[in-house]
Amino acid sequence: MPIETFTLVGRRGRFARTFELARWLASRGAAGMRDNEPEAQAGAGSADPQGGDAMR
């Protein structure tokens, strides 16, 4: 992954800062949305008209 990871004393595994991981995931999602743009627009009218989730 192109983000910095680190270890913590007394814990197993590697860790990453949440905001860095979120930024990286968002950039990956945005890249995927461009690849599938026609499919994403096909269902545009079926979402909640206020732009939120259908289940609140």
Sequence and secondary structure as in RCSB ss.txt:
>XXXX:A:sequence
MPIETFTLVGRRGRFARTFELARWLASRGAAGMRDNEPEAQAGAGSADPQGGDAMR
>XXXX:A:secstr
  S EE  TT  S EE HHHHHHHHHHHHHHHHHHTHHHHHHTGGGS TTSS S  
